[in-house]
């Protein structure tokens, strides 16, 4: 779809804005519809289909907080989750912009805008929607460096493209094996610090003593094994990006020391009293849920707010079912080249077996399964029998003495969710933690 074939709805209580945007867009799009009040959104969206919505963030003249626009954004997402929404705001603060993106907005524009920039923004959104349907390579149009064309991954790619150029601290959430380090690397490469250091630290593996020594550095003689002066990893990342992996596993005393660095923007090497200024962009990651991090007995809330200017959640592979075949073929090509087994391919039954599996170990488990299959296979075709899933993950997903088949449990969960929500696909999918597309596929699979 091109911009010329696009139907656009504009909702803003400023008639001058409605007039200006209408005049700008009418020669460039198929149809422009305007509304002075958001109360008409439900009826308008039920009567006709739009491709783009330009939505003001403030409709109460006396209270310009953006809350009105965020409320209507959520409403629109419930009515039509596929509708691309561009927020219009007079406020350019990163927190408000990020909030709208978190709530599902495709982009935002700040008043007063440049006409050329507005047109470019709309063209990019339309182009991305087209790429989603046509791109068969599996690589994101934004060249993030990860494979995925599922809706959750494309939404993630778009958020990365918006927040990476800023200096905002980012918290990456996701299960083990989902690719959080790849996301952190992509953020650094797309930032203004791309030519500066990218320093990764697995802080969850550091004891209290090593934590200070590794992060802050030390002076010769500061402790028994300090045989020479050494700069810490925070100082080594000066000017660049510091990536702290497994941030959810650090102790409360370690959290206090890290918070001090973030507040004061300086470190003090062990054995000295001299503050050293540091300029870093902080990216952190954890497999701990945000709800668990909010437990103050486990994690300091003041530190959460410091590290979580922007929150990115990497979806598990079971919510990216359209990506499984893409990833499997990618790993097959990778390992057939590595192990000198050219022209090897995955059979249809192998793909079906992969699609029917829930991958508790996520992309990492898929990668290892394909690597094993390539190594062990003696033919040119990898069949379902060649696909062996990790016994470690199989053990982890056992639940007591239950012998019920996983497919039966999944089907029952879907049936119950649909019944609770009276057939509402969006609400059922949200409760189940999967996308609408994934739920439709399972409904078809189970004949529901």
ROPAMAR-74536 format. One record per atom (N, C-alpha, C): residue in one letter; z, y, x. Coordinates in steps of 0.02 Angstrom, whole numbers, plus 32768, in hexadecimal, padded with zeros to 4 digits. Example, Ala and Ser with C-alpha at 12.3 -4.5 7.8 and 13.67 -1.06 7.14 Angstrom:
A81867EE48294 A81867F1F8267 A81867F5B8294 S81627F908282 S81657FCB82AC S818A80028285 
This chain:
X80007FC4802A X800080008000 X8000803E802C X7FD6806F801A X7FD480AF803D X7FFA80E28014 X8007811C8032 X802A8150800E X800381677FD1 X7FC081637FD5 X7F9681797F9D X7FA0814E7F5F X7FB681107F68 X7FC080E37F2F X800980E07F19 X803081107F2F X8078810E7F24 X808D81397EE9 X80BB811D7EC0 X80D981437E89 X811D815C7E9F X8128819D7E99 X816581BC7EB3 X818C81DC7E7B X81CE81D07E7C X81FC81F07E4D X822A821F7E76 X8232825E7E5F X825C828F7E81 X829382A47E51 X82D2829E7E67 X830B82B27E3D X833582E57E64 X833783237E4B X835B83587E6C X836B838E7E38 X83A883AA7E3A X83B983DD7E09 X83A284227E1C X837F84277E55 X836384677E6B X831984687E58 X830884917E26 X82C284927E0E X829184A97E43 X82A984D37E70 X827D84E97EA7 X826B84AE7ED4 X829C84827EE0 X828F84467F09 X825D84197EE5 X8267840E7EA4 X823983E47E7E X81F283FF7E81 X81EC84407E79 X81A9845F7E7A X818984587EBF X81B084677EF3 X819584667F37 X817F841F7F4B X81A983ED7F3D X819883A97F50 X815D838F7F27 X815C83A07EE7 X8125838B7EBC X80E383A67ED5 X80E183E77EE4 X80A384057EFD X808E83E77F3F X80BE83D57F69 X80AE83B77FAA X809283707FA2 X80AF834A7F73 X809D83037F6F X806382F37F41 X8057831C7F0F X8024830C7EDD X7FDF82FD7EFB X7FC983237F2E X7F8783137F4B X7F8882D47F76 X7FC382BB7F86 X7FC882857FB8 X7FDD82427F9A X7FF782427F5C X800E82047F3E X7FEB81F87EFB X7FF681BD7EDF X7FD581AC7EA0 X7FF481CF7E65 X803681D47E65 X805A81F17E2C X809C820F7E42 X80AE82497E26 X80EE82697E32 X811182757DF0 X814E825D7DEA X817682687DAE X81B7828A7DC5 X81CE82BD7DA1 X820982E27DB5 X823E82E07D7E X827C82E77D93 X82B482EB7D63 X82E8831B7D7E X830483437D51 X833583757D65 X837B83587D66 X8385831F7D46 X83C883027D42 X83C682B77D4F X83F6829C7D74 X83F682557D83 X840682297D47 X842182477D12 X8433821F7CD7 X83F581FD7CB8 X83BA82167CCA X837D81F97CAE X836481BD7CD7 X838581AE7D0F X836C817A7D3B X836581367D19 X839881227CF4 X839780E07CD4 X835B80D97CA5 X8351810B7C7B X831A81067C4B X82D6810A7C6D X82CF81387C9E X828F81407CC0 X827C81017CE6 X82AC80E47D0A X829D80A97D32 X8292806B7D07 X82AD806B7CCA X82A080337C9E X825C80377C7C X824080737C79 X8201807D7C57 X81C580757C85 X81CD80867CC5 X819480827CF3 X81AA806F7D39 X817A80587D60 X818780417DA4 X817580777DD7 X81A480847E05 X819780B47E3B X819D80917E7E X817B80AE7EB0 X817D80927EF4 X81AF80B87F20 X81B980F97F12 X81E681237F39 X820F814F7F0B X824E81587F1E X827A81877EFA X829781B87F2C X828D81F97F20 X82AE822D7F46 X82E982457F1D X8326823A7F36 X836382457F0F X839182767F32 X83A482AB7F0E X83D382DC7F2A X841882BC7F31 X843E82D37F63 X848182B87F6D X84B782DF7F48 X84A7831A7F30 X84D983447F10 X84BE83607ECF X84E183517E98 X84CC836B7E57 X850183997E37 X853D839C7E55 X857183C97E3C X857584047E6A X8560843D7E52 X855B84787E7D X859B848B7E9F X85D4847D7E7F X861384937E9C X863084617ECD X861884247ECB X863483F07EF7 X85FC83CE7F1D X85EE83E77F57 X85B783CC7F7F X85D083977FB0 X85DE835D7F97 X85F983287FC2 X85C882EF7FCE X859282EC7FA8 X856382B57FAF X857682797F84 X85B3827B7F66 X85C982417F3F X859E82357F02 X8585826B7EE3 X855B82627EA8 X851B823C7EB9 X84FC824F7EF0 X84BF822D7F05 X84CB81E57F17 X850481D77F39 X851381927F4C X852081687F0E X854081857EDB X854A81607E9C X8508814C7E7D X84D9817D7E79 X8499816E7E5A X846E81417E86 X847881457EC7 X845581167EF4 X846980CE7EE4 X84AB80C37EDC X84C380807ECB X84A7806A7E87 X84A480987E59 X848980887E17 X844080737E1B X841980987E42 X83D280887E4B X83C980447E6C X83F480367E9E X83EE7FF57EC1 X83FC7FBB7E91 X84277FC67E5F X84347F927E2E X83F97F897DFE X83D97FC17DEC X83A17FBE7DBD X83647FA07DDF X83547FB97E1A X83177FA37E3E X83267F9F7E89 X833E7F657EA2 X83507F5F7EE9 X83157F697F18 X82D87F627EFF X829D7F677F2B X82847FAF7F31 X829E7FDD7F08 X828780227F0A X82A080457F49 X827280637F6E X828580877FAB X82A080CC7F98 X82DC80DC7FB0 X82FD811B7F9E X830681477FDB X82F081857FD6 X82F981B7800B X832A81EB7FF1 X836281F48014 X839482237FFE X8384826A8017 X838E829B7FEC X838482E17FFE X83C983028003 X83D8831F803C X841A833E8045 X8416837E806E X844583AA8060 X844A83E78088 X847983DD80C2 X849383A180CA X84C3839280FE X84A78360812E X84A88370816F X848A834581A0 X84BC831C81C8 X84FC831A81B0 X852E82F681D6 X851E82AC81D8 X852C828C8211 X851A8246821A X8540821981EA X857F822A81D9 X85A581FD81AE X858881F98168 X85728232814D X85558232810A X85118210810A X84E9821E813D X84A881FD8143 X84AF81B28148 X84DF819C8171 X84EA8155817B X85048134813C X852E81578116 X8548813C80D8 X850F812C80A8 X84DE815980A4 X84A6814C8076 X847D8111808E X8475810980D0 X845080D080E9 X8476808F80DC X84B9809180E4 X84E2805680D6 X84DC8042808D X84D480738061 X84D18065801A X848C804D8005 X845C804D8035 X841A80318024 X83E180638024 X83EE80A38036 X83B780D3803A X838780C08072 X834780CF8067 X831580C1809A X831580F680D1 X8325813380BE X8326816A80EF X834681A680CE X834A81DD80F4 X8365821B80D7 X833F825680F6 X833D828D80D1 X832082CB80EB X8352830280DF X83518334810B X8382836A8108 X836083AB80F4 X837D83CD80C2 X8363840E80AE X8376844380E2 X834B847280F1 X8304847380DF X82DC8445810D X82AC842280F3 X828683F2811A X82428410812D X822383F1815E X81DE8402816F X81B083D48148 X817D83F08128 X815083C880FE X8131838E8124 X811E839B8163 X80FE8366818A X812E832C8195 X816E833C81A1 X81A0830881AC X81AC82E0816D X81AE83018134 X81B982DE80F4 X818082AD80E7 X814282C380F0 X8108829780E5 X810B825C8115 X811B82698154 X811F82338185 X815382008172 X818D8218815B X81C381EB8146 X81AD81BE810E X818C81DA80DC X817581B280A3 X813F818180B9 X8112819680E5 X80DE816980FD X80FC812E8123 X8130813A814A X815081048170 X817180D28141 X819280EC810C X81B380BF80DD X8180809380B9 X814A80B280A3 X8115808B8081 X80F6805980B1 X80EC806E80EF X80CF80418121 X80FC8005812E X813E80118132 X816E7FDB813E X816F7FAA8104 X81687FC480C6 X81667F97808C X81287F6C808E X80F07F8880A6 X80B37F6280AB X80B87F2E80E2 X80D67F42811B X80DF7F148153 X81087ED8813E X81387EE48113 X81637EAD80FD X813B7E7780DB X81067E8A80B7 X80DD7E598094 X80A77E3C80C1 X808E7E6380F1 X80537E4F8116 X80617E35815C X80997E498178 X80A77E3681BE X80BB7DED81C3 X80907DC481DE X809E7D7C81E5 X80B77D6A822A X80BA7D998258 X80D07D89829C X811B7D80829F X813F7D9F826F X81887D99826E X81AB7DCD8298 X81867DF982B9 X81A67E2C82E2 X81AB7E6C82BA X81E47E8B82BE X81F07EC78298 X81C07EFE82AD X81A67F26827C X81787F5C828D X81987F8E82BD X81DA7F9582BA X81FD7FC582E4 X82077FAB832B X81EF7F6E8339 X81F27F52837C X823A7F508396 X82667F36836C X82AC7F30837F X82B57EFB83B5 X82887ECA83B5 X828E7E9483E7 X82AD7E5683CA X82B57E538387 X82CE7E188365 X829B7E018332 X829C7DC18322 X826D7DA582F3 X828B7DA582AD X82657DBB827C X827D7DBA8238 X82537DE4820A X82427DC881D0 X821E7DEE819D X82417DE9815A X827C7DCA8159 X82A37DC7811B X82BE7E0C810A X82CE7E1580CA X82E87E5680B3 X83277E6C80D9 X83597E4080E3 X83957E578107 X83857E6E814E X83577E4C8170 X83487E5E81B5 X83207E9F81B8 X82F37EA9818A X82CD7EE8818A X82FA7F23817A X832A7F19814F X835A7F4F8142 X83837F5D8181 X83957F2881A4 X83BB7F3181E3 X83917F558217 X83517F42821E X83257F63824E X831F7FAD823F X831B7FBD81FE X8313800481EC X8352802B81FD X838C800E81F0 X83CB80318200 X83D0803C824C X83BC80098272 X83BE801082BB X8391804A82D1 X8356804E82B5 X8328808382C8 X834480C882B8 X836F80CD8284 X838B810D8272 X83C78120829E X83F280EF82AC X8430810082CF X842B80FC831B X83FB80D58334 X83F780CC837D X83ED810D83A3 X83C3813B838C X83B9817A83B2 X83F581A883B2 X8426819C8386 X846281C68385 X849381AD83BA X84CA81D183C0 X84FF81BC83EF X853A819D83CA X852F818A838B X8565816F8362 X857E812C837E X85C08122837C X85DC80E1838D X85C980AE8357 X85B88072836C X859F8040833C X85C780008341 X85DA7FE58308 X85FC7FA58303 X85CB7F7382E5 X85BD7F3D8309 X858F7F0982F1 X85B87ECE82D9 X85B07EBC8299 X85D47E84827B X85A47E4A8271 X85BD7E0D8277 X85927DD3826B X85B17D948285 X859C7D5C8268 X85B67D1C827D X859E7D0B82C3 X85BD7CD982E2 X85A77CC18323 X855F7CA8831E X85377CBA8350 X84F37CA18354 X84C07CCA832E X84D37D048312 X84A37D2B82EB X847B7D5C8315 X848F7D698353 X84687D96837D X84857DDB8385 X84C77DE28385 X84E67E248389 X84D77E4683CC X84D47E208402 X84C57E3E8443 X847E7E588445 X844F7E358424 X840A7E4E8421 X84077E9183FC X842F7E9783C7 X84327ED683A2 X844C7F0E83CF X84827F0083F4 X849E7F328421 X846B7F488455 X84477F188471 X84147F2984A3 X83DD7F538484 X83C77F428447 X83937F688425 X83A97FB08419 X83E87FB98406 X84037FFC83FA X840080258439 X841480088471 X8413802C84B0 X83CB803F84C4 X839D801084BD X8358801D84D1 X8336805284A8 X834E805C846A X8330808E843E X835880CF843D X838B80D38468 X83B6810F8469 X839D8140849E X83BB817C849E X83AB81AE84D0 X83C9819C8514 X83F181668516 X8410814F8554 X83EB81128571 X83AF81058559 X838C80C8856B X838280C085B7 X837D80F785DB X837280F48624 X83B480F2864B X83EB80F08627 X842D80EE8646 X844880A68641 X84838098865E X849D8054865F X84AE8039861A X84A37FF88612 X84BB7FD285D8 X84EB7F9E85F2 X852B7FA785E5 X855F7F7C8601 X857F7F5385CA X857C7F1085D0 X859A7EE4859F X85DC7EC885BA X860F7EC7858E X86507EAB85A0 X86677E7D8568 X86777E3F8578 X86957E118547 X86E07E1D8548 X86F77E4E8523 X873D7E638527 X876C7E2E850B X87527E0384DE X877D7DD084C2 X87957D9D84F4 X87737D99852E X87847D688561 X87B27D858597 X87C57DC58591 X87ED7DE585C5 X88377DE385B5 X885F7DCF85E6 X88A87DD485DF X88BC7E1E85E4 X88FB7E2D85D6 X89127E7285D9 X89077E91861E X89167E6A8653 X890E7E838697 X88C57E8E86A8 X889C7E5D8698 X88547E6386A6 X88347E9A867C X884D7EA3863F X88327ED68612 X88327F1A8634 X886C7F2E864F X88717F6F866F X88487F7286AF X884C7F3E86D8 X88297F3D8718 X87DE7F3F870E X87C57F1686DF X877D7F1186D4 X87617F5086B3 X87857F6A8683 X876A7FA4865E X87777FE68682 X87B17FEF869F X87C3802F86BC X87BA80338708 X87B57FF88729 X87B07FF88771 X87F57FFC8792 X87F77FF887D4 X88377FFC87F7 X882F8017883E X8868802D8858 X886A8045889D X8883800C88CA X886B800B8906 X88807FD88937 X88CD7FD7893B X88E97F9A8933 X89327F938937 X89567F9C88F5 X89307FA888BF X89507FB4887E X89757F768866 X895C7F3B8879 X897F7EFC886B X896C7ECB88A1 X89877E90889F X89837E6188D7 X893C7E5488EF X890D7E4788C2 X88C97E3588D6 X889A7E7288D9 X88B57EAE88D3 X888B7EEA88D6 X887E7EFC8920 X884C7EDB893D X883F7EE38985 X88117F1E8994 X87F47F3C8961 X87C77F76896C X87C57F9F892C X87AF7FDE8933 X87A6800988F9 X876D7FED88CE X87767FF1888D X87427FD78860 X873E80018822 X87018015880E X86F8803A87D0 X86F980098796 X870F8020875D X87117FF58722 X86CF7FF586FD X86C87FC886CD X86897FC186A7 X867C7FFD867A X86B1801E8663 X86A7805A863B X868780918666 X86A1809986A2 X868580CA86D0 X863E80B786E4 X8632807686EB X85EF805F86FE X85BC806E86C7 X85D480738689 X85A780828651 X859E80CD8646 X85BC80F68670 X85BA813F8667 X85728157865E X8566817D8629 X85248197861A X84FC816785EF X8512812885E9 X84EC80F685C4 X851380DA858A X85098099857E X852780768545 X85598041855D X859480408540 X85C5800D854E X85C87FDE8511 X85B97F9E851B X85B97F6D84E5 X85F57F3F84EE X86257F4584C0 X86617F1C84C1 X865A7EE4848E X864D7EA784A6 X86447E6D847A X86887E4F8469 X868C7E30842E X86CA7E108416 X87047E418414 X86F67E7D83FC X87297EB183F8 X87627E9E83C9 X87547E728399 X87867E5E8369 X87BC7E318385 X87B27E1A83C4 X87E27DEB83E2 X88127E0C8414 X880E7E4D841D X883A7E6D844E X887F7E7A8430 X88B17E7B845A X88F67E828443 X89057ECB8430 X893C7ED5840E X89517F1883FA X895D7F458436 X897F7F2E846C X89867F5884A7 X89437F6C84C6 X89137F3D84C7 X88D17F4C84E1 X88AE7F8084B5 X88B87F7A8474 X889A7FAA8446 X88B47FF08453 X88F57FF68461 X89138038846E X88F3805884AC X88E7803084DF X88C9804A851D X8881805E8512 X885C803784EB X8817804984DC X8813808884B1 X8840808E8481 X884180C98456 X884D8107847F X887A810384B1 X8888813D84DB X884981548500 X882181258518 X87E38136853B X87B38159850B X87AC813F84CF X877D815B849F X879381A18488 X87D481AC8484 X87ED81ED846E X87E7822184A6 X87F7820D84E3 X87F9823D851A X87B882408542 X878D820F8538 X874D820B855C X8758820C85A8 X878B81E985BE X879681E28605 X87BE81A28612 X87B88189864F X87DE814D8662 X8808815D86A0 X883B813486AB X8865813A86E6 X886780F68708 X884E80F28745 X884E80B28768 X8896809B8776 X88A0805A8776 X88E1803F8787 X88F5805487CE X8932806A87D5 X894A807F8817 X893F80C88826 X892380EE87F4 X8918813687FE X8933815B87C2 X8934819D87C7 X894781C8878F X891081FB8780 X88D581EF879B X889E821F8794 X8870820D875B X886B82378727 X883C822986F0 X87F482318708 X87C9820486F3 X878282068704 X875B820D86C2 X8738824586B8 X8712824E867A X86DA82198674 X86CF82018638 X869881D2862C X867181E785EE X863181DC85F0 X860581EB85B7 X85E181AB85A4 X85F9818B8570 X85DC814B855B X85CA814C8511 X859A812384FE X858D811384B8 X85A880CD84AD X85D680C5847E X85F880858474 X85D8805C843D X85C8801D844E X85B07FED841D X85DF7FB08422 X85F97F9A83EA X86267F6183EA X860C7F2C83B9 X86247EEF83C2 X860F7EB88396 X86487E88838C X86487E678352 X867B7E358344 X86637E06830D X867C7DC9830E X866F7D9A82D7 X86A77D9C82A3 X86D77DC882AE X870E7DD2827F X86F77E008247 X87087DF08209 X86F27E1A81D2 X87157E5E81D3 X86F67E8F81B4 X87147ED181B1 X87567ECF818A X875A7EA38158 X87977E9D8131 X87D17E85815E X87C27E55818A X87F67E3C81B8 X88087E7181EC X87D77E988202 X87E67ECD8232 X88127F038213 X880F7F0981D2 X88367F3D81B0 X88807F2A81AB X88927EED81BE X88D87ED981BF X88FB7EFA81FB X89287F2981ED X89467F508223 X89737F278251 X89867EEB823C X89AB7EC08268 X897D7EA0829C X893D7EA58290 X890C7E8782BD X88E47EBC82E3 X88D57EF382C1 X88A97F2582E0 X88BD7F6B82C9 X88BD7F9A82F7 X88D17FDF82E9 X889B800182BF X88AF801F8288 X887E8041825E X8860807E8281 X888980A182A9 X886E80DC82CB X883880C782FD X883C808B8319 X880880748346 X87CA805F831F X87D4804082E4 X879A802D82BB X8770806B82AC X879080A18299 X876B80DE8288 X874680FA82C6 X876380F08300 X87428108833E X870380E0834E X8707809E8345 X86CF80738359 X869C806A8321 X86AD807E82E4 X8684806D82AB X866680AA8289 X864880D782B0 X8623810E8291 X85EB80F18267 X85C980BF8282 X8595809B825E X85A380508263 X859B802F822B X85A87FE78228 X85667FC38218 X85547F928241 X85187F6A8236 X852D7F21822E X85167F0181F9 X85267EBB81EE X84E87E9181F8 X84EC7E618226 X84B47E358233 X84BA7DF98204 X84887DEE81D9 X848E7DB881A7 X848C7D7381C7 X84B07D4381AB X84AC7CFE81C4 X84677CE181B3 X84547CAD81D7 X84127C9081CE X84077C748188 X843C7C5D8167 X84357C428124 X84207C7780F1 X84297CB78102 X84137CED80D6 X83CF7D0780EB X83B17CE7811D X836F7CFD8137 X833D7CC38131 X833E7C9F80F8 X83187C6180F4 X82CE7C6A8102 X82B27CA480F4 X826B7CAE8103 X825E7CB5814E X82947CBE8175 X828C7CC681BD X82927C8581E4 X82AA7C5081C4 X82B87C1281E8 X82797BF58207 X82437BF381E1 X82057BD781FC X81E97C038234 X81EE7C45822D X81D77C728261 X81FD7C6682A3 X823E7C62829D X82687C5882D8 X825B7C1382F6 X82547BE082CC X82497B9D82E6 X82077B99830D X81D37BB782F2 X81937BB78316 X81977BDF8357 X81BD7C168355 X81C67C3E8392 X81E87C1483C8 X821F7BF383B7 X82437BCA83E8 X82197B8F83FF X81F17B7383D1 X81C57B3B83E5 X81937B52841A X81767B8D8410 X81467BA78442 X816A7BB58484 X81A67BD0847F X81CD7BE184BB X81DB7BA384E5 X81F27B6E84C4 X82077B3384EA X81CE7B0384FB X81987B0584D5 X815E7ADD84EB X81407AFB852A X81437B3D8531 X812D7B5C8570 X815D7B4C85A8 X819E7B51859A X81D07B4685CE X81CF7AFE85E8 X81C67ACE85BB X81C97A8885D0 X81837A6885D7 X81507A9485DB X810C7A7E85E9 X80F47A4985B8 X80FD7A578577 X80E57A2A8543 X80B87A528513 X807D7A638529 X80517A8F8501 X803A7A6F84C0 X80277A998491 X80097A858452 X80387A5D8425 X80797A628431 X80A97A408405 X80B77A6D83C9 X80BD7A4E838F X80C87A768352 X80FC7A558326 X81157A7C82F7 X81457A6382C6 X81217A498288 X81327A0D8272 X811279F28236 X81307A1281F7 X810F7A0781BE X81267A23817F X816A7A07816D X817579C58179 X81B579A88167 X81ED79C38194 X81DD79D481D2 X820F79F381FF X82227A3881E5 X81F17A5F81D0 X81FF7AA181B4 X82297A9B8175 X82197A6A814A X82407A61810D X82887A4F811C X82927A26814F X82D67A128162 X82FD7A4F817B X82DC7A7A81A1 X82FD7AB681BA X830E7AE58180 X82E07AEC8150 X82EC7B198118 X83247B0180EB X83307AC080E9 X83647AA480BE X83A97AA580DE X83AC7AB9811D X83EC7AB88142 X840B7AFE8142 X844D7B038141 X846E7B44813A X847F7B65817D X84787B4281B4 X84827B5E81F7 X84C57B8381FF X84FC7B5E8200 X853C7B7E820D X853E7B9F8252 X85147B868281 X85117BA382C4 X84DD7BD982CB X84BB7BEA8292 X848B7C21828E X84507C1882BE X84347C5082D7 X83F77C4D82FF X84027C25833F X843E7C2A835C X844C7C048399 X84457BB9838D X845E7BA18354 X84597B5A8344 X84117B45833A X83EA7B6F8318 X83A37B61830E X837F7B5D8351 X838E7B8C837D X836E7B8E83BF X837B7B4D83E5 X83BA7B3783E6 X83CB7AFA840B X83AD7ABD83EB X83A87ABC83A8 X838A7A838385 X83407A7C8397 X831D7AB4839B X82D67AB383AD X82CE7AA083F6 X82F97ABB8422 X82F47AA98468 X82FD7A5E8473 X83307A418452 X833A79F98458 X82FE79D1843F X82E279E88407 X82A979C483EB X826D79C6841B X826179FF843A X82297A058469 X823479D784A5 X827179D684BF X828179AD84F9 X8278796384EB X8291794D84B2 X8293790684A2 X825278EB8484 X822B79158465 X81EE78FD8442 X81B978E68474 X819978AF8463 X81667893848F X8120789C8473 X811B78B88437 X80DA78C48418 X80CB790F8417 X8094791F83F8 X8080796583F2 X809F798783B5 X80BF795F838A X80DA797A834C X8125796D8348 X814A79A28339 X8192799B832E X819C798D82E4 X81B7795282D4 X81C3793E828F X820B794A827B X821A793B823B X825E79448223 X828F79188249 X827878DC825D X82A578AF8282 X82B778CA82C7 X828E78F682E1 X829C79148323 X82CE794C831F X82DA796782E4 X8308799E82DB X834F798282D2 X8379798E8303 X83BF79778300 X83EC79B48305 X841579BD82D3 X844179F782D2 X848079EB82FA X849F7A21830F X84D97A1E833B X851279F6831C X852B79C1833E X8565799D8324 X85A479C88324 X85A579FB834F X85DE7A2A834F X85E27A4F830D X85A97A6982F7 X85A77A8F82B8 X85B17A60827D X85977A238281 X85A179F3824B X85EB79E58242 X861079DF827A X865779D28276 X867C7A0D8258 X86667A49826B X86877A868254 X86817A908209 X864A7A7781EC X863E7A8681A6 X86597A508177 X86797A1C8194 X869779E8816A X86D27A078144 X86DB79F38107 X87127A0F80E0 X873979D580C0 X876F79C180E0 X879A798D80C7 X8776794C80BD X878579288086 X876778E7807A X873078EA8048 X871A79278037 X86E5792F8005 X86A57910801E X868478EB7FF2 X864478CB8004 X860A78E87FDC X8617791D7FB7 X85E2793B7F8E X85AD795A7FBB X857079517FA7 X8538796A7FCE X853779B67FCC X852679D68005 X85267A1F800A X84F67A3E7FD8 X84BE7A1C7FCC X848D7A377F9C X84AB7A3A7F56 X84D27A077F43 X84F17A067F02 X85227A407EFA X85487A4D7F30 X85787A847F2F X85547AC77F29 X851D7ACE7F4D X84F77B0D7F4A X84DA7B167F04 X84BD7AE27EE8 X84A07AE77EA5 X84D57AF97E72 X850F7ADB7E77 X85457AEA7E48 X855C7B327E4F X85617B4A7E8D X85767B907E98 X85457BC17E7A X85047BB17E81 X84D07BDD7E65 X84D37BDD7E19 X84DA7BA17DFC X84DD7B9D7DB3 X85197BC47D98 X85527BBD7DB9 X858E7BDF7DA1 X85887C2B7DA8 X856A7C427DE0 X85617C8A7DEA X85317CA77DB6 X84FB7C847DA8 X84CB7C9C7D75 X84EB7C9D7D30 X85157C6C7D22 X85367C6A7CE1 X85697CA37CDB X858E7CB07D11 X85C07CE67D0F X859F7D297D03 X85647D337D22 X85437D747D1D X850A7D747CEA X850B7D417CBD X84DB7D3E7C85 X84937D457C9C X84847D237CD4 X843F7D217CEC X842A7D5D7D15 X84577D8C7D22 X84457DC77D4B X843E7DB27D94 X84007DB17DAC X83F07D987DEF X84117DC27E25 X840F7E037E1E X842B7E307E51 X84767E257E5A X849B7E217E22 X84E37E187E26 X84F57DD37E40 X84D07DA07E2A X84DE7D5C7E41 X84D17D567E8C X84997D737EA3 X84897D707EEA X84BE7D937F14 X84D77DCC7EFB X850A7DF27F1F X854A7DC97F25 X855D7DA77EEF X859A7D7E7EF0 X85927D437F21 X85567D257F22 X854A7CEB7F4D X85407CFF7F96 X85367D407FA3 X852D7D577FE8 X84E87D498003 X84B57D467FD6 X84707D3C7FEB X84447D717FCB X84067D757FE1 X83D87DA67FC5 X83BB7D8D7F84 X839F7DBB7F5E X837E7DA97F1F X83467D777F2C X831F7D847F62 X82E77D577F72 X83017D107F81 X83377D0D7FA8 X83547CCB7FB8 X836C7CA87F7A X838A7CCD7F4B X83A27CAF7F0D X83687C967EE3 X83327CBC7EDE X82F77CA67EB9 X82DD7C647ED6 X82DB7C607F19 X82C37C237F39 X82EE7BE67F27 X832F7BF17F25 X835C7BB97F14 X83587BA77ECB X834F7BD97E9F X83467BCB7E58 X83087B9F7E4E X82D27BB17E71 X82957B897E6D X829F7B437E8A X82C37B407EC2 X82D07B017EE6 X82F67AD07EB8 X83297AEA7E94 X83537ABE7E6B X833B7ABB7E23 X83057ADE7E14 X82EA7ADB7DD0 X83187AFA7D9C X833C7B2F7DAE X836C7B4D7D80 X834A7B807D52 
